[in-house]
């Protein structure tokens, strides 16, 4: 017989483990709302990341950089979570991925947590790039001849190469440290 457990936020742990029953224990939705209303997300171990709904990095041929970069809201993340991903939490922001060129790794419509402090290319990592005012999300590879390859994870899209003399057209916005999408 399963015993009923809930965490301090009212989440039914049996639902979390088995998927059966309700996500929140009866009466706990109010408890959960009260938890959020208590401003616990203002604690120093959380960081509020700006989310930019109008800025979309193309997982495809490219998206024009918008004229304005105004945040539409914030999403709170635990600082230790972001640090464990190798990020500098206070330098992260959230934008959207659009297109299928990074599938299956990053599906269309995913949110991207981008660490703007990481602009030096580490071979094989995923970055948000500005190439001649096109905003892209791509994997980046360095070659020994100083060429940078911009790679899509979807094999339908061939890699593109930038030779050393073309790198002035490339600006690394930041490394993608986390992504997720809604079901």
C-alpha positions as CSV (number, residue, x, y, z in Angstrom):
1,X,0.0,0.0,0.0
2,X,1.4,3.4,-1.0
3,X,1.5,5.9,1.8
4,X,0.5,9.5,0.9
5,X,3.4,11.9,1.1
6,X,3.7,15.5,0.1
7,X,6.6,17.9,0.1
8,X,6.5,21.3,1.8
9,X,4.9,22.9,-1.3
10,X,2.0,20.4,-1.3
11,X,3.1,18.3,-4.2
12,X,1.8,14.8,-3.9
13,X,5.0,12.7,-3.9
14,X,3.1,9.6,-5.1
15,X,2.0,11.6,-8.2
16,X,5.6,12.6,-8.7
17,X,6.8,9.0,-8.5
18,X,4.0,7.1,-10.2
19,X,2.0,9.7,-12.1
20,X,-1.2,8.5,-10.4
21,X,-3.6,10.8,-8.6
22,X,-3.5,14.6,-8.4
23,X,-0.4,16.7,-8.7
24,X,-1.3,18.6,-5.5
25,X,-2.8,17.2,-2.4
26,X,-6.3,18.4,-1.6
27,X,-6.2,21.9,-0.2
28,X,-2.5,22.2,-1.1
29,X,-3.0,24.4,-4.2
30,X,-3.7,27.2,-1.8
31,X,-0.7,26.2,0.2
32,X,1.4,26.3,-3.0
33,X,0.0,29.7,-4.0
34,X,0.8,30.9,-0.4
35,X,4.3,29.6,-0.7
36,X,4.9,31.6,-3.9
37,X,3.2,34.7,-2.4
38,X,5.6,34.6,0.5
39,X,8.3,35.9,-1.8
40,X,10.6,32.9,-1.2
41,X,11.9,33.5,-4.7
42,X,13.5,36.7,-3.5
43,X,15.9,34.7,-1.4
44,X,19.6,35.2,-2.3
45,X,19.8,31.5,-3.5
46,X,17.4,32.4,-6.4
47,X,18.2,34.6,-9.4
48,X,15.5,36.2,-11.6
49,X,16.4,35.8,-15.2
50,X,14.9,38.2,-17.7
51,X,12.9,36.5,-20.5
52,X,12.7,38.1,-23.9
53,X,9.7,36.8,-25.8
54,X,10.5,38.9,-28.9
55,X,14.0,37.5,-29.2
56,X,14.1,34.2,-31.0
57,X,17.3,32.4,-32.0
58,X,16.8,30.6,-35.2
59,X,17.4,26.9,-35.2
60,X,17.2,27.2,-39.0
61,X,18.4,29.8,-41.6
62,X,18.5,32.8,-39.3
63,X,16.2,35.3,-37.5
64,X,16.7,39.0,-37.6
65,X,17.8,40.6,-34.4
66,X,14.9,42.7,-33.1
67,X,15.2,46.5,-32.8
68,X,14.4,46.5,-29.1
69,X,15.7,44.2,-26.4
70,X,13.1,44.8,-23.7
71,X,12.5,42.0,-21.2
72,X,8.9,40.8,-21.0
73,X,9.2,39.2,-17.5
74,X,11.4,37.1,-15.3
75,X,11.8,33.4,-14.5
76,X,13.4,32.4,-11.2
77,X,16.1,29.7,-11.1
78,X,18.1,28.4,-8.2
79,X,21.6,29.8,-8.3
80,X,23.2,26.5,-7.4
81,X,21.3,24.8,-10.3
82,X,22.8,27.3,-12.8
83,X,26.2,27.1,-11.2
84,X,26.2,23.3,-11.5
85,X,25.6,23.8,-15.2
86,X,28.8,25.9,-15.4
87,X,26.9,29.2,-15.7
88,X,27.3,32.6,-14.1
89,X,23.7,33.0,-12.9
90,X,23.8,36.9,-12.9
91,X,24.8,36.9,-16.6
92,X,22.0,34.6,-17.8
93,X,18.9,35.4,-19.7
94,X,16.1,33.5,-21.5
95,X,15.1,33.6,-25.2
96,X,13.3,31.2,-27.5
97,X,14.5,28.7,-30.2
98,X,12.6,28.6,-33.4
99,X,13.0,26.1,-36.2
100,X,14.1,22.5,-36.6
101,X,17.8,22.6,-37.4
102,X,18.9,21.7,-33.8
103,X,16.5,18.8,-33.5
104,X,16.5,16.3,-31.9
105,X,18.7,18.1,-29.3
106,X,16.7,21.4,-29.1
107,X,13.1,21.1,-30.3
108,X,11.3,24.1,-32.0
109,X,9.7,26.3,-29.3
110,X,12.2,25.5,-26.6
111,X,13.3,28.2,-24.1
112,X,17.0,28.7,-23.9
113,X,18.9,29.8,-20.9
114,X,21.9,31.7,-22.3
115,X,25.0,32.6,-20.3
116,X,26.2,35.8,-21.9
117,X,29.5,35.7,-19.9
118,X,30.6,32.7,-22.0
119,X,31.6,34.1,-25.3
120,X,34.9,32.2,-25.9
121,X,34.1,29.2,-28.1
122,X,34.6,25.8,-26.5
123,X,34.6,23.1,-29.1
124,X,31.3,21.3,-29.4
125,X,29.2,23.5,-27.2
126,X,25.9,25.1,-28.2
127,X,25.8,28.9,-28.5
128,X,23.6,31.7,-29.5
129,X,25.4,33.5,-32.3
130,X,24.9,36.8,-34.2
131,X,26.1,36.4,-37.7
132,X,25.6,39.6,-39.8
133,X,22.5,40.4,-37.6
134,X,21.0,36.9,-38.0
135,X,20.5,35.4,-34.5
136,X,21.2,31.6,-34.5
137,X,21.4,28.8,-32.0
138,X,24.0,26.3,-33.2
139,X,26.7,24.0,-32.1
140,X,30.2,25.4,-32.7
141,X,33.3,23.5,-33.6
142,X,36.9,24.8,-34.0
143,X,39.1,23.4,-36.6
144,X,42.9,23.3,-36.5
145,X,43.1,25.7,-39.5
146,X,41.3,28.4,-37.4
147,X,38.0,27.8,-39.2
148,X,34.8,27.9,-37.1
149,X,32.1,25.4,-38.1
150,X,28.5,26.3,-37.3
151,X,26.8,23.0,-37.0
152,X,23.1,22.0,-36.9
153,X,22.3,18.8,-35.0
154,X,19.6,18.0,-37.6
155,X,21.5,16.2,-40.4
156,X,19.3,17.8,-43.1
157,X,21.3,21.0,-42.6
158,X,25.0,20.9,-43.6
159,X,27.6,22.7,-41.5
160,X,28.6,26.2,-42.4
161,X,32.3,27.3,-42.2
162,X,33.7,30.7,-41.3
163,X,37.4,31.1,-42.2
164,X,39.6,33.3,-40.0
165,X,39.1,36.4,-42.2
166,X,35.3,36.0,-42.0
167,X,35.1,35.8,-38.2
168,X,34.6,39.6,-38.0
169,X,31.0,38.8,-39.0
170,X,30.5,36.5,-36.0
171,X,29.6,37.6,-32.5
172,X,29.1,35.0,-29.8
173,X,26.1,36.1,-27.7
174,X,26.6,33.4,-25.1
175,X,26.6,29.7,-24.4
176,X,23.3,27.8,-24.0
177,X,23.5,26.3,-20.6
178,X,20.0,24.9,-20.3
179,X,16.9,24.4,-22.5
180,X,13.5,23.1,-22.0
181,X,10.1,23.1,-23.7
182,X,6.5,22.8,-22.7
183,X,4.8,19.5,-23.7
